[in-house]
Amino acid sequence: MKREKYAFSTRAIQAGETVDTVTRALNTPIYQTSTFAFESAQEKESAVDEGLNWTPDTYFYSRTANPTTAALEKKLASLEGAEDAIVTASGMSACATALLSLLDAGDHLIASTDLFTITKTLLDDVFKAKGIEVTRIDTNDLAEVTEHIQANTKVIFVESLSNPFMNIADLSSLSKLAHEKGLYFVVDNTFLSPYLLRPLEFGADLVIHSATKYMAGHGDALAGVVAGDKKLIDQVRYYADNLGAPISPFNSWLILRGLRTLHLRMRMHSQNGQAVAEFLQSRPEVEFVLYPGLESYSQRDVARKFFRDENGGMISLRLHGGARAMEEFVANLELSAIAVSLGDVHSLVYPMPKRDNLIRLSIGCEDTDDLLSDFEQALDKISSK
Ligand SMILES: Cc1ncc(COP(=O)(O)O)c(C=O)c1O
């Protein structure tokens, strides 16, 4: 399948997958095997070269490469508009191996202030302990970023839409600056998915995802993705193999299945997200709502520059009435489970008392009116009003 020729939805369903040559199975089988048999000692020698000279399409051991995972990687490369992609066991292993492939001890990384909590731990604790310098700043302040670039700076790292404060990164300005200074620009695009935004089109060198989220879509598998030029992805593969970060073939198969409906789900997440954000904003109990589809969203122009007029399912908000109002609200919700994670067809709510009572909603694909009624009754029942 020539990826340039077909629209996103066609590629989500068909790219990367071919009819099985042995059985004619239409769907990619789960190659649930750790190892692959060689026909001869000579074949083993040329394929493996004692483990030092592997190529991704030579199957000999599933830590290094697996056909189910390879189909998924091809589909993802097509959806991201990338030359190549690698899939790993989780979003964190994708993030860690991608950044470690670019940074050595003594190098310096500039990253945003607002990031997923464990990414912050990775950078601020793990990387620093291993001798990688990290500066975390407001990466949309280009003057500040420029000021913090040092002789040993190698990478600028941002989330396209940040978790949980919903800041959109100005991708084209940051990639221009990074490349002028000879740095790599790496973007975690988990909150948006390639349906809404493809950071490589705006100059990113690598795009990362927690595929656990919108790509899997059903809250049933952990996975991570890194996509970009083959030369860079080969380096990430080396780190993923050495650090032992592979995904299981079964989880690759679940993500493959999830991706075939990504475009359908993202449209529904966006329709529901818009309706819920507008509804919440209209209510007196709500102090503020952060959602790129709202007129009140402070970076609306930046959002329109980078993605189409669909804004996904992630919303952050704060209620008047402090921790008590927040706790009552989340307890009153019938359709949103109190849970970590996001991007699931099932709506989720994540209250954050330690972050000034911010509430993160991951709006699912349930019926729009059912969701609105549920948020309405949950707000109506707050006793501290
Ligand atoms: C923006 C972002 N990046 C990375 C991750 C890590 O992904 P995983 O949980 O699949 O390791 C998460 C998880 O919530 C996330 O929200």
The ligand as an SDF file (V2000), in Angstrom:
LIG
                    3D

 16 16  0  0  0  0  0  0  0  0999 V2000
    1.5770   12.6030   27.7490 C   0  0  0  0  0  0  0  0  0  0  0  0
    1.9760   11.2370   28.2160 C   0  0  0  0  0  0  0  0  0  0  0  0
    3.1540   10.7200   27.8170 N   0  0  0  0  0  0  0  0  0  0  0  0
    3.5590    9.4990   28.2110 C   0  0  0  0  0  0  0  0  0  0  0  0
    2.7880    8.7360   29.0620 C   0  0  0  0  0  0  0  0  0  0  0  0
    3.3040    7.4140   29.5180 C   0  0  0  0  0  0  0  0  0  0  0  0
    2.6340    6.3740   28.8580 O   0  0  0  0  0  0  0  0  0  0  0  0
    2.4780    4.8890   29.4410 P   0  0  0  0  0  0  0  0  0  0  0  0
    1.5470    4.9740   30.6030 O   0  0  0  0  0  0  0  0  0  0  0  0
    1.9300    4.1200   28.2820 O   0  0  0  0  0  0  0  0  0  0  0  0
    3.8340    4.4230   29.8430 O   0  0  0  0  0  0  0  0  0  0  0  0
    1.5550    9.2230   29.5040 C   0  0  0  0  0  0  0  0  0  0  0  0
    0.7220    8.4230   30.4040 C   0  0  0  0  0  0  0  0  0  0  0  0
   -0.2850    8.8820   30.9170 O   0  0  0  0  0  0  0  0  0  0  0  0
    1.1440   10.5100   29.0690 C   0  0  0  0  0  0  0  0  0  0  0  0
   -0.0240   11.0460   29.4700 O   0  0  0  0  0  0  0  0  0  0  0  0
  1  2  1  0
  2  3  1  0
  2 15  2  0
  3  4  2  0
  4  5  1  0
  5  6  1  0
  5 12  2  0
  6  7  1  0
  7  8  1  0
  8  9  2  0
  8 10  1  0
  8 11  1  0
 12 13  1  0
 12 15  1  0
 13 14  2  0
 15 16  1  0
M  END
$$$$
